[in-house]
Amino acid sequence: MSDNLIAIKDLSFSYGQRLVLKGINLTARRGQVIAIMGNSGCGKTTLLRLIGGAMKPTSGSLKVDGIEMGQIDQVSLYQLRRRMGMLFQFGALFTDMSVFENVAFQLREHTDLPEAMIRDLVFMKLNAVGLRGAHELMPSELSGGMARRVALARSISLDPMLILYDEPFAGLDPISLGVTGNLIRRLTDTLGMTSIVVTHDVQESLKMVDYVYFVSEGVIVAEGTPAEIKASQLPYVHQFVHGEENGPVPFHFPAADYAADLGLAA
């Protein structure tokens, strides 16, 4: 069995004639937390969807646990997805189900376990994210951070080998943000799974990831450990990590001459 759970080589993807990802090379070992960073619209979420099998590469190779995702059939894809978890940006809980029922959903859908065992597993997963006492609450009664943690409990209900996180820190207060980051790291280590985190939150991510890939305009422009990324002198990485206004990513959208727009041109 390969140590690399995800192996991407020379991957490209197009929406029609528009090339979104170009020559992507990325690996993720079992037990690692990998961050994919970059400015909005650079292709991060598209890459996440390709890993999850929602779309297929236009060219190149993308393997998950040795399975070529570009050639997988629908039945095999569904079987593989049962070994994956997905944490959506805002939790995506079923609003008409309680916290308990949300976490129990996958167990009832994909296993034949007796209800007593499902109950025990749900409480175990909720306890892992610190919300066992909230099992009777409805999603509307949860804070944003609590909803994200319930969604995380649901995503680990089947003990997946891989979890994909789409902006897990978006909209969280500093305490919830720190709690979520620590949970991702702790659960990855405890369950021995691999975590792929698409995020804009540089400072929180660099505290808990093993490796970072920076994407810009559909290509990987930098990669490295958190220490290497912090020390990077590449202009794009330096601007992103330090949140600077001036750099390769411009503040102003391309426009005509400012004076001309104000009617002040000579």
C-alpha positions as CSV (number, residue, x, y, z in Angstrom):
1,M,0.0,0.0,0.0
2,S,1.4,3.4,-1.0
3,D,2.1,5.9,1.7
4,N,0.5,8.6,-0.6
5,L,-3.3,8.6,-0.2
6,I,-3.6,11.3,-2.9
7,A,-1.2,11.5,-5.8
8,I,-1.8,14.1,-8.5
9,K,0.4,14.4,-11.5
10,D,0.3,16.9,-14.4
11,L,-3.4,17.5,-13.8
12,S,-5.3,20.1,-15.9
13,F,-9.0,20.9,-15.9
14,S,-11.1,23.1,-18.1
15,Y,-14.7,24.5,-17.9
16,G,-15.4,24.4,-21.6
17,Q,-12.7,26.4,-23.3
18,R,-11.6,28.1,-20.0
19,L,-8.5,26.4,-18.5
20,V,-8.9,26.5,-14.7
21,L,-6.1,24.3,-13.5
22,K,-2.8,23.7,-15.3
23,G,-0.2,21.1,-14.7
24,I,-1.0,20.5,-11.0
25,N,1.4,18.2,-9.0
26,L,0.4,17.4,-5.4
27,T,0.7,14.5,-3.0
28,A,-0.8,13.9,0.4
29,R,0.4,11.2,2.7
30,R,-1.7,9.2,5.1
31,G,-2.0,11.0,8.4
32,Q,-1.2,14.5,7.0
33,V,-3.0,17.7,7.1
34,I,-2.5,19.5,3.8
35,A,-3.6,23.1,3.2
36,I,-4.4,24.5,-0.3
37,M,-4.3,28.3,-0.3
38,G,-4.6,31.1,-2.8
39,N,-6.7,34.1,-3.7
40,S,-10.4,33.8,-4.7
41,G,-11.0,32.2,-8.0
42,C,-7.6,30.6,-8.4
43,G,-9.0,27.0,-8.6
44,K,-8.8,25.7,-5.0
45,T,-12.4,24.5,-4.7
46,T,-12.2,23.1,-8.2
47,L,-9.3,21.0,-7.1
48,L,-11.2,19.8,-4.0
49,R,-14.1,18.8,-6.2
50,L,-11.8,16.8,-8.5
51,I,-10.4,15.0,-5.5
52,G,-13.9,14.2,-4.3
53,G,-14.9,12.9,-7.7
54,A,-17.5,15.5,-8.4
55,M,-15.7,16.3,-11.7
56,K,-13.1,14.5,-13.7
57,P,-9.7,15.9,-14.9
58,T,-9.4,17.1,-18.4
59,S,-5.9,15.6,-18.6
60,G,-3.3,14.2,-16.2
61,S,-3.6,11.7,-13.3
62,L,-5.4,12.0,-10.0
63,K,-5.3,9.0,-7.8
64,V,-7.1,8.5,-4.4
65,D,-5.9,5.4,-2.5
66,G,-4.5,4.1,-5.8
67,I,-7.7,4.6,-7.7
68,E,-7.6,6.7,-10.9
69,M,-10.4,9.2,-10.5
70,G,-10.6,10.1,-14.2
71,Q,-11.5,6.5,-15.0
72,I,-13.7,5.5,-12.0
73,D,-17.2,4.3,-12.7
74,Q,-20.2,5.6,-10.8
75,V,-20.7,2.5,-8.6
76,S,-17.0,2.5,-7.6
77,L,-17.1,6.2,-7.0
78,Y,-20.0,5.9,-4.5
79,Q,-18.1,3.1,-2.7
80,L,-15.0,5.2,-2.5
81,R,-17.0,8.2,-1.2
82,R,-18.1,6.2,1.8
83,R,-14.5,6.3,2.9
84,M,-14.4,10.1,2.5
85,G,-15.8,12.9,4.6
86,M,-16.7,16.4,3.5
87,L,-17.0,19.5,5.7
88,F,-18.8,22.2,3.7
89,Q,-18.1,25.9,4.3
90,F,-21.1,26.5,6.5
91,G,-21.8,23.0,7.8
92,A,-24.7,22.1,5.5
93,L,-26.6,20.4,8.3
94,F,-30.1,19.1,7.7
95,T,-32.2,21.9,9.2
96,D,-35.2,19.7,10.1
97,M,-33.0,17.1,12.0
98,S,-31.6,17.4,15.4
99,V,-27.9,17.3,16.1
100,F,-28.1,13.6,17.0
101,E,-30.1,12.8,13.8
102,N,-27.6,14.7,11.6
103,V,-24.7,12.7,12.9
104,A,-26.7,9.4,12.7
105,F,-27.8,10.0,9.1
106,Q,-24.7,8.4,7.4
107,L,-24.6,5.5,9.8
108,R,-28.2,4.7,9.0
109,E,-27.8,5.3,5.3
110,H,-24.7,3.3,4.7
111,T,-24.6,0.6,7.4
112,D,-26.8,-2.1,8.9
113,L,-25.7,-1.4,12.4
114,P,-28.4,-1.9,15.2
115,E,-29.9,1.3,16.6
116,A,-28.2,0.8,19.9
117,M,-24.7,0.8,18.3
118,I,-25.6,3.8,16.2
119,R,-26.6,5.6,19.3
120,D,-23.3,4.8,21.0
121,L,-21.3,5.9,17.9
122,V,-23.1,9.1,17.6
123,F,-22.4,10.0,21.2
124,M,-18.7,9.1,20.7
125,K,-18.4,11.4,17.6
126,L,-20.2,14.2,19.4
127,N,-18.1,13.8,22.4
128,A,-15.0,14.0,20.2
129,V,-16.0,17.5,19.1
130,G,-17.2,18.5,22.6
131,L,-21.0,18.6,21.8
132,R,-22.4,15.4,23.3
133,G,-24.6,17.6,25.6
134,A,-26.1,19.4,22.5
135,H,-27.5,16.2,20.9
136,E,-31.1,17.3,21.2
137,L,-30.7,20.8,19.8
138,M,-31.8,21.8,16.3
139,P,-29.4,23.4,13.8
140,S,-31.2,26.7,14.3
141,E,-30.2,26.7,18.0
142,L,-26.5,26.4,17.3
143,S,-23.9,29.1,16.9
144,G,-21.8,29.1,13.7
145,G,-18.9,27.4,15.5
146,M,-21.1,24.7,17.0
147,A,-22.7,24.0,13.7
148,R,-19.3,23.5,12.1
149,R,-18.3,21.1,14.9
150,V,-21.5,19.1,14.5
151,A,-20.8,18.9,10.7
152,L,-17.3,17.6,11.6
153,A,-18.8,14.9,13.9
154,R,-21.0,13.9,11.0
155,S,-18.1,13.8,8.5
156,I,-16.1,11.4,10.8
157,S,-19.1,9.2,11.6
158,L,-17.9,6.4,9.2
159,D,-14.2,6.7,10.2
160,P,-13.1,8.0,6.8
161,M,-9.6,7.7,5.4
162,L,-9.9,11.2,3.9
163,I,-11.7,14.4,4.9
164,L,-12.0,17.4,2.6
165,Y,-12.6,20.8,4.2
166,D,-13.9,23.8,2.2
167,E,-13.1,27.0,4.1
168,P,-13.7,25.5,7.6
169,F,-12.7,28.7,9.4
170,A,-15.0,31.1,7.4
171,G,-17.1,33.3,9.7
172,L,-15.9,31.9,13.0
173,D,-14.9,34.0,16.0
174,P,-11.3,33.6,17.3
175,I,-12.2,31.0,19.9
176,S,-14.3,28.9,17.5
177,L,-11.6,29.2,14.9
178,G,-8.9,28.0,17.3
179,V,-11.1,25.1,18.5
180,T,-11.9,24.0,14.9
181,G,-8.2,24.1,13.9
182,N,-7.2,22.0,16.9
183,L,-10.0,19.5,16.2
184,I,-8.9,19.1,12.6
185,R,-5.4,18.3,13.8
186,R,-6.4,16.1,16.7
187,L,-8.9,14.0,14.7
188,T,-6.5,13.6,11.9
189,D,-3.9,12.2,14.3
190,T,-6.3,10.1,16.3
191,L,-8.1,8.5,13.3
192,G,-5.0,8.3,11.1
193,M,-6.8,9.9,8.2
194,T,-5.7,12.5,5.7
195,S,-7.2,16.0,5.8
196,I,-7.2,18.4,2.8
197,V,-8.0,22.0,3.9
198,V,-8.9,24.7,1.4
199,T,-8.6,28.0,3.3
200,H,-7.8,31.7,3.3
201,D,-6.9,31.7,7.0
202,V,-3.1,31.7,6.8
203,Q,-2.2,32.2,10.4
204,E,-4.5,29.5,11.9
205,S,-3.7,27.0,9.1
206,L,0.1,27.4,9.5
207,K,-0.3,26.3,13.2
208,M,-1.7,22.9,12.4
209,V,-0.9,21.8,8.9
210,D,2.0,19.6,7.7
211,Y,2.4,21.0,4.2
212,V,1.0,23.9,2.2
213,Y,0.3,24.3,-1.6
214,F,-0.2,27.9,-2.9
215,V,-2.3,28.1,-6.1
216,S,-2.4,31.2,-8.3
217,E,-4.2,31.4,-11.6
218,G,-4.6,27.7,-11.8
219,V,-1.0,26.7,-11.1
220,I,0.9,25.8,-7.9
221,V,3.3,28.7,-7.5
222,A,4.8,27.6,-4.1
223,E,4.8,24.7,-1.7
224,G,6.5,23.8,1.6
225,T,6.2,23.2,5.3
226,P,4.7,26.0,7.5
227,A,8.2,27.2,8.4
228,E,9.3,27.3,4.8
229,I,6.1,29.2,3.8
230,K,6.6,31.8,6.6
231,A,10.2,32.4,5.5
232,S,9.4,32.5,1.8
233,Q,10.6,35.6,-0.1
234,L,8.5,34.8,-3.1
235,P,6.5,38.0,-3.7
236,Y,3.1,36.3,-4.1
237,V,3.5,34.1,-1.0
238,H,4.9,37.0,1.1
239,Q,2.0,39.2,0.1
240,F,-0.6,36.5,0.9
241,V,1.0,35.4,4.3
242,H,1.4,39.0,5.5
243,G,-1.9,40.4,4.0
244,E,-0.2,43.2,2.1
245,E,-2.1,45.5,-0.2
246,N,0.7,45.9,-2.8
247,G,2.2,42.9,-4.6
248,P,1.6,40.5,-7.4
249,V,-2.1,40.4,-6.6
250,P,-3.3,44.0,-7.3
251,F,-5.7,45.9,-5.1
252,H,-7.3,47.7,-8.1
253,F,-9.3,45.8,-10.8
254,P,-7.9,46.8,-14.2
255,A,-9.5,50.0,-15.3
256,A,-9.1,53.0,-17.7
257,D,-7.2,56.0,-16.7
258,Y,-8.6,57.4,-13.4
259,A,-8.4,61.0,-14.6
260,A,-10.2,60.2,-17.8
261,D,-13.0,58.5,-15.8
262,L,-13.3,61.7,-13.7
263,G,-13.4,63.9,-16.8
264,L,-10.1,65.5,-15.9
265,A,-8.0,64.3,-18.8
266,A,-6.2,67.0,-20.7
